[in-house]
Amino acid sequence: MGIRTWINSWPVYRQLTGDDPLGRGAAASSEHTANLTPRVETADRVVKSICPYCAVGCGQNVYVEDGKVTQIEGDPDSPVSRGRLCPKGAASLQLTTGSARARQVLYRRPHGTAWERLDLDTAMDMIADRVIESRRSGWEEEHDGKRVRRTMGFASLGGATLDNEENYLIKKLFTALGAVQIENQARI
């Protein structure tokens, strides 16, 4: 490569001597940038989703290739976020592909010292059995001579990742079960 070719390949030289004084077009391009392709170009499909972190509900586009999530970006069609994501939302891909993600149900028996793996059906059955037993053992028909028909055997505390619709459904579920201790720490 001669000195003239090397100087002509330098973007600042092209910017100062060419028709692109602001360096936003041809002056800034190179062979490398001309061959770049979008990182989502090979995706089979795009799935619309909502960011799982806070309760704001920013829209996300989830790019899937061969059945695996390959990229998550802000959804420009979302009226909430208009394609923008905060740093936590922008890192959502790690939730699905990160090596630290738990992929099995882990259970530690009472007084146990080690975790054991359970299949999801067994874990769900255990949860249902415990809810039924807690409701049964904590049920109060009356309190101080007044009919209350409630359970003090369990409570619900929701987090900020739950949106209004999810909170509504959780409130309905726990009220139907007879719980009265239902709270939610919410941002909206």
C-alpha positions in Angstrom: 0.0 0.0 0.0 1.4 3.3 -1.1 1.4 6.5 1.1 -1.2 8.1 -1.2 -3.6 5.1 -0.8 -3.0 5.1 2.9 -3.8 8.8 3.2 -6.9 8.5 1.0 -8.2 5.7 3.2 -8.0 7.9 6.3 -11.5 9.2 7.1 -10.4 12.6 8.4 -8.6 13.3 5.1 -11.7 12.3 3.1 -13.8 14.5 5.4 -11.6 17.6 4.9 -11.1 17.2 1.2 -14.4 15.7 0.0 -18.1 16.5 -0.2 -18.8 15.3 3.4 -17.4 18.0 5.8 -19.5 16.8 8.7 -18.2 13.2 8.3 -21.6 11.6 8.3 -21.6 9.8 5.0 -19.0 8.6 2.5 -16.1 10.2 4.5 -16.9 8.0 7.5 -17.5 4.8 5.6 -14.9 2.0 5.1 -14.8 -1.4 3.6 -15.5 -2.8 7.0 -18.6 -0.7 7.6 -19.9 -1.4 4.1 -19.8 -5.1 4.9 -21.6 -4.9 8.2 -25.0 -6.5 8.6 -27.6 -6.0 11.3 -27.2 -8.4 14.3 -30.8 -9.4 14.0 -30.8 -10.1 10.3 -30.7 -13.9 10.7 -33.6 -14.1 13.1 -36.4 -16.4 12.2 -39.1 -14.3 13.9 -39.6 -11.4 16.3 -41.8 -11.8 19.4 -43.3 -8.8 21.1 -42.7 -8.8 24.9 -42.6 -6.6 27.9 -39.5 -5.9 30.0 -39.5 -8.1 33.2 -37.9 -5.6 35.6 -39.9 -2.7 36.9 -43.6 -2.2 36.5 -43.3 0.5 33.8 -44.0 -2.0 31.1 -41.5 -1.1 28.4 -42.0 -2.9 25.1 -39.3 -5.3 23.8 -38.7 -7.1 20.5 -37.3 -10.6 21.2 -35.4 -12.0 18.2 -35.5 -15.8 17.9 -33.3 -17.9 15.7 -33.6 -21.7 15.6 -35.8 -21.7 18.6 -33.3 -19.7 20.7 -33.4 -16.1 21.8 -30.5 -14.3 20.1 -31.2 -10.6 20.8 -33.6 -8.4 22.8 -34.1 -4.7 21.9 -36.5 -2.0 22.6 -39.8 -2.0 20.7 -40.2 1.2 18.7 -44.0 0.5 18.5 -44.4 0.6 22.3 -46.3 3.7 23.4 -44.6 3.4 26.8 -41.0 3.3 25.9 -40.9 4.1 22.1 -38.0 1.8 21.5 -35.9 2.8 24.5 -34.8 0.5 27.3 -33.0 1.3 30.6 -29.7 -0.5 31.3 -31.5 -3.3 33.1 -34.0 -3.8 30.3 -31.2 -3.6 27.7 -29.5 -6.5 29.5 -32.6 -8.7 29.4 -30.9 -11.2 27.0 -28.9 -12.4 30.0 -32.1 -13.6 31.7 -32.6 -16.1 28.9 -29.0 -17.0 27.8 -26.9 -16.2 30.9 -24.9 -19.1 32.4 -26.1 -18.1 36.0 -29.8 -18.7 35.1 -31.4 -21.4 37.1 -33.1 -23.9 34.8 -34.5 -26.4 37.3 -36.7 -26.2 40.4 -34.4 -26.5 43.4 -35.8 -27.6 46.8 -34.2 -27.8 50.2 -36.1 -30.0 52.6 -36.8 -28.7 56.2 -33.6 -28.9 58.2 -31.8 -30.0 55.1 -28.3 -28.8 54.1 -28.4 -29.6 50.3 -30.6 -28.6 47.4 -32.3 -31.2 45.3 -33.8 -30.9 41.9 -37.5 -31.4 41.3 -39.5 -31.6 38.2 -42.0 -28.7 37.8 -45.1 -30.8 38.2 -43.9 -32.1 41.6 -43.0 -28.6 42.8 -46.4 -27.2 41.7 -48.2 -30.0 43.5 -46.2 -29.3 46.7 -47.1 -25.6 46.5 -50.8 -26.4 46.0 -50.8 -28.9 48.9 -49.1 -26.4 51.2 -51.5 -23.6 50.3 -54.5 -25.9 51.0 -53.0 -27.0 54.3 -52.1 -23.5 55.4 -55.5 -22.3 54.6 -57.2 -25.2 56.4 -55.0 -24.8 59.5 -55.2 -21.0 59.7 -58.9 -20.7 58.9 -61.0 -18.5 61.2 -64.7 -18.5 61.1 -65.1 -15.9 63.8 -62.9 -13.5 65.6 -64.0 -11.6 68.7 -67.6 -12.7 68.1 -67.7 -11.4 64.6 -67.9 -13.6 61.5 -64.7 -13.1 59.5 -64.3 -16.3 57.4 -60.6 -15.7 56.7 -57.3 -17.4 56.9 -54.3 -16.0 58.7 -52.2 -19.0 57.4 -50.6 -17.1 54.5 -50.2 -13.7 53.0 -49.2 -12.2 49.6 -46.5 -9.5 49.1 -46.1 -8.5 45.4 -43.1 -6.8 43.9 -42.5 -3.9 41.6 -42.3 -6.2 38.5 -46.0 -6.9 38.7 -48.2 -4.6 36.6 -51.7 -3.5 37.5 -53.4 -6.4 35.7 -51.2 -9.0 37.5 -51.8 -7.3 40.8 -55.6 -7.4 40.2 -55.5 -11.1 39.4 -53.3 -11.9 42.4 -55.6 -9.9 44.7 -58.6 -11.7 43.4 -56.9 -15.1 43.9 -55.8 -14.5 47.4 -59.1 -12.9 48.4 -61.0 -16.0 47.0 -58.7 -18.1 49.1 -59.6 -16.1 52.2 -56.4 -14.2 52.8 -56.6 -10.7 54.2 -52.9 -9.9 54.3 -52.3 -8.8 50.7 -49.8 -6.1 49.9 -47.9 -4.9 46.9 -44.9 -2.6 46.5 -45.6 -1.0 43.2 -44.4 2.0 41.3 -47.5 2.6 39.2 
